Amino acid sequence: MRFGIHSNDTRDIGYKVAADLCRLLLDRGSVPVFEPEYKDTTLSDIEGVEFGLFDDCDMILSIGGDGTFLSLIDTYRDLGLPFVAVNKGSIGFLTEMTEFTMEDGIDRILDGRYTIVSRMQLECELYDKDGNLKSKDICLNDCSVLRGSKPHIVKLSLFIDGERVENFYGDGLVVATPTGSTAYTLAAGGPLLMPTMNVMLVTPICSHTLQNTSYVIGPDSEVEIKLGDFESVPIICPDGREFNDLAQYDSLKIKRSEQVIKTVNLGVAGFFQNVRRKIVARGSFYENSKE
């Protein structure tokens, strides 16, 4: 197999994990392929490593945290290849391996002892008050509409399938996929959903009304969030990226993307067991991390 590999050098210091991964793959007759910019690193000293595009690879592998993984997916989603990640972040809800379980994980992949999870994505489009398209993006986790840099509440109108649901006042709203239910939505009090489900979540953040309930809506629905007037410019973030040049009365429309993302499930633990383990581990990570 040919593995396209991206390693976050702020997490994988000196590309130690990447080098170990290369040796594992090469010993098993597989080919590690890195993006061209890695050619000037110590990875070029490993015989058998290739540098180039991922178009002819069989799988794309990320070394880093969830942020690294989401960024890699954003870059290569159009290739339609399965993704898998080695965790070098804090906890990594989306990662399947650690540097200590990497050998077993690679053996599972090469032996075919894994399944593919098809995860729905969201298509996000931003329009001005006259209905002109300003920006668009696709996200795997969520798209958040948040208050700006000053602690003023944001005024939003929420519509689902053209029906006004509520006028919202608070810190913002998160529209998430089942994959994103373990991210910002979880912190905001939303429900956990299994990643194979095809629904969308709309969850308020610090609501300044009596309504503080998440909405679970069908895969063919469309969410529209209209901005009201504001003193400080809100923020719209699909998977941590930002839409720029927001104006009063802009409208954000979100629906299911026709494109799915394929990720590797190594079958080491069930979904809920995995979430519980990682949430507990996250608390320990933060308590034991150096300030």
Secondary structure, DSSP 8 states (H G I E B T S, - for coil): -EEEEEE-TTTSGGGHHHHHHHHHHHHTT-EEEE-GGGGGSGGGGSTT-EES-STT-SEEEEEE-HHHHHHHHHHHGGG---EEEEE-SSS-TT--EETTTHHHHHHHHHHT--EEEEE--EEEEEE-TTS-EEEEEEESSEEEEE--SSS--EEEEEEETTEEEEEEEEEEEEEE-TGGGGTHHHHTT-----TT---EEEEEEEESSS----EEE-TT-EEEEEE---SS--EEEETT--B-S--TT-EEEEEE-S--EEEEE--SS-HHHHHHHHHHHHHHHHHHS--
